[in-house]
Amino acid sequence: MSAAMIEVSSLCKTYGAGSGSPVRACDGVDLEIARGELVALTGPSGSGKSTLLYLLGALDRPDAGTIDVGGERVTSMNRAQLAAYRRRVGFVFQRFHLLPALTALDNVIAPVLPHRVDFDRRARARELLASVGLEGREQSLPSKLSGGQQQRVAIARALIGGPRLILADEPTGNLDSRAGEDVLDLLTGLRERHGATVVLATHDAHVVERCDRVVQVRDGRIS
């Protein structure tokens, strides 16, 4: 088996192809990421780094090229297979995307609630909230949590399915420097605690310094 967790070949994605000004968000990208690696995707706004992240997570589909993750060809999966694949990927977004009417505990449980699992959902959610420093805040609504605490809930939610791949899009972008450092500590510790491969898109120089490798994206290409 390949040592790479992610293998991308000749990946292309164009938006607005039928318009007069199409955007080539991903232009023939080739990329390998090793198992357990922490990789930062950097580049100016509009460079294509978020598009690449969403393609890796099967939140969008490419126009051409292949994506292999953990030995599986994601770009050849049907709809049901893609849904199952997404459940094995942990997503962390800049805007948290917590459900405001749910407690922190229920937000963590939400991704696996509709699915059959072989673990106690509530027990695992409590363990994960404790692991991100939120023990005792299980019943708090998002409105009662700081931005950094909400991002911690989002990270716990990303881990509820036991993923081996974490994809984070500007995870510190809406946080102050202290909260951002705390969230980064959590992300960099995921490999040791959960054996995860972490790929994140960021503009933050402090985040970049903490990563194993930096991949620069410009005009939809790896530069």
C-alpha positions in Angstrom: 0.0 0.0 0.0 1.2 3.5 -0.8 2.6 5.5 2.1 0.5 8.5 0.9 -2.8 9.1 2.6 -3.8 11.5 -0.3 -2.8 11.2 -3.9 -4.1 13.8 -6.4 -3.4 13.7 -10.1 -4.2 16.2 -12.8 -7.1 17.7 -10.8 -9.2 20.4 -12.5 -12.3 22.4 -11.5 -13.8 25.4 -13.4 -16.6 27.5 -12.1 -18.9 29.5 -14.5 -17.8 27.5 -17.5 -20.8 28.6 -19.5 -20.3 32.3 -18.7 -18.0 34.8 -20.3 -15.5 34.8 -17.4 -15.0 31.2 -16.1 -12.7 30.7 -13.1 -10.2 27.9 -13.2 -10.2 27.2 -9.4 -8.1 24.0 -9.8 -5.8 23.7 -12.8 -4.1 20.4 -13.2 -3.1 19.9 -9.6 -0.8 17.0 -8.6 -0.3 16.5 -4.9 0.7 13.8 -2.4 0.2 14.0 1.4 1.6 11.3 3.7 -0.3 9.6 6.4 -0.2 11.5 9.6 1.1 14.7 8.0 0.0 18.2 9.0 -0.1 20.2 5.8 -1.0 23.9 5.3 -2.5 25.1 2.0 -1.6 28.8 1.6 -2.1 31.4 -1.1 -4.0 34.7 -1.7 -7.8 34.8 -1.6 -9.2 33.2 -4.7 -6.1 31.1 -5.3 -8.0 27.9 -5.2 -6.9 26.5 -1.8 -10.5 26.2 -0.4 -11.6 24.6 -3.6 -8.9 22.0 -3.4 -9.9 21.3 0.3 -13.6 20.8 -0.7 -12.6 18.5 -3.6 -10.6 16.4 -1.2 -13.6 16.2 1.1 -16.0 15.4 -1.7 -18.0 18.5 -0.9 -17.6 19.3 -4.6 -16.7 17.2 -7.6 -13.8 17.9 -10.1 -14.2 18.3 -13.8 -11.2 16.1 -14.4 -8.4 14.2 -12.6 -8.3 11.7 -9.8 -8.3 11.8 -6.0 -7.3 8.8 -4.0 -7.6 8.8 -0.2 -6.5 5.9 1.9 -6.3 3.7 -1.1 -9.8 4.5 -2.3 -10.5 6.4 -5.5 -12.9 9.1 -4.4 -13.5 10.4 -7.9 -14.9 7.1 -9.0 -17.4 6.8 -6.1 -21.2 6.9 -6.7 -23.5 9.0 -4.6 -24.0 6.5 -1.8 -20.2 5.8 -1.6 -19.5 9.5 -1.5 -21.9 10.0 1.4 -20.2 7.2 3.3 -16.8 8.7 2.5 -17.8 12.1 3.9 -18.8 10.5 7.2 -15.2 9.3 7.5 -13.8 12.8 7.0 -13.7 15.5 9.7 -14.6 19.0 8.6 -13.7 22.2 10.5 -14.8 25.5 9.0 -14.0 29.1 9.7 -17.6 30.0 10.6 -18.1 27.0 13.0 -21.6 26.1 11.5 -23.0 25.1 14.9 -26.7 24.6 15.2 -27.8 27.5 17.5 -30.8 25.6 19.1 -28.6 22.6 20.1 -26.3 22.3 23.1 -22.6 21.8 22.6 -23.1 18.1 23.3 -25.9 17.7 20.8 -23.9 19.7 18.2 -21.1 17.1 18.5 -23.5 14.2 18.2 -25.4 15.7 15.2 -23.3 14.3 12.4 -23.7 10.7 13.5 -27.3 10.9 14.8 -29.0 9.6 11.6 -26.5 6.7 11.2 -26.0 3.4 12.9 -22.7 3.4 14.9 -20.9 0.9 17.1 -20.3 3.3 20.0 -22.3 5.2 22.6 -22.8 8.6 20.9 -23.3 10.6 24.1 -20.4 9.1 25.9 -18.0 9.7 23.0 -19.3 13.3 22.6 -18.6 13.9 26.3 -15.1 12.5 25.9 -14.4 14.6 22.9 -15.6 17.8 24.6 -13.4 17.0 27.6 -10.5 16.4 25.2 -10.9 19.9 23.8 -11.1 21.6 27.2 -14.9 21.9 27.4 -15.8 19.5 30.2 -18.7 21.0 32.1 -20.0 23.0 29.1 -21.9 20.1 27.5 -25.3 21.8 27.9 -24.2 25.3 26.8 -25.8 26.7 23.7 -23.4 28.2 21.1 -24.6 31.7 22.0 -23.2 31.2 25.5 -19.7 30.2 24.2 -16.9 32.4 23.0 -15.6 32.1 19.5 -12.7 29.9 20.5 -15.0 27.7 22.5 -17.4 27.3 19.5 -14.4 26.3 17.4 -13.5 23.7 20.0 -17.0 22.3 19.7 -16.6 22.2 15.9 -13.3 20.3 16.3 -15.0 17.8 18.7 -17.8 17.4 16.2 -15.3 16.7 13.4 -13.9 13.9 15.4 -17.1 12.1 16.4 -16.9 9.6 13.6 -13.3 8.7 14.3 -11.9 10.1 11.0 -8.4 9.6 9.8 -8.5 12.7 7.7 -9.3 16.2 9.0 -9.9 19.1 6.6 -9.9 22.6 8.1 -10.8 25.8 6.1 -9.3 28.9 7.9 -9.9 27.3 11.3 -8.4 30.3 13.1 -9.7 33.0 10.8 -12.5 34.3 13.1 -10.5 34.0 16.4 -8.3 36.3 18.3 -4.6 35.3 18.6 -4.9 33.5 21.9 -8.0 31.5 20.9 -6.3 30.8 17.5 -3.2 29.4 19.3 -5.4 27.2 21.5 -7.3 25.8 18.4 -4.0 25.2 16.6 -2.7 23.3 19.6 -5.7 21.0 19.3 -5.2 20.5 15.6 -1.5 19.7 15.8 -2.2 17.2 18.6 -4.7 15.2 16.5 -2.0 13.0 15.0 -0.8 11.9 18.4 -4.2 11.3 19.9 -6.2 10.1 16.9 -3.6 9.2 14.2 -5.2 11.8 11.9 -3.8 13.4 8.7 -4.7 17.1 8.8 -4.9 19.4 5.8 -5.8 23.1 6.4 -6.2 26.2 4.3 -4.9 29.3 6.0 -3.6 32.8 5.7 -2.2 32.7 9.2 1.6 32.8 9.4 1.5 31.3 12.9 -0.4 28.4 11.7 2.0 27.8 8.8 5.0 27.8 11.2 3.4 24.9 13.1 2.8 22.6 10.1 5.0 19.9 8.7 4.8 21.2 5.2 3.4 24.2 3.3 1.8 23.8 -0.1 1.4 27.2 -1.9 -1.6 27.5 -4.2 -1.8 30.3 -6.8 -4.3 30.6 -9.7 -5.5 27.1 -9.1 -2.0 25.6 -9.4 0.6 24.3 -6.9 3.4 26.8 -7.1 
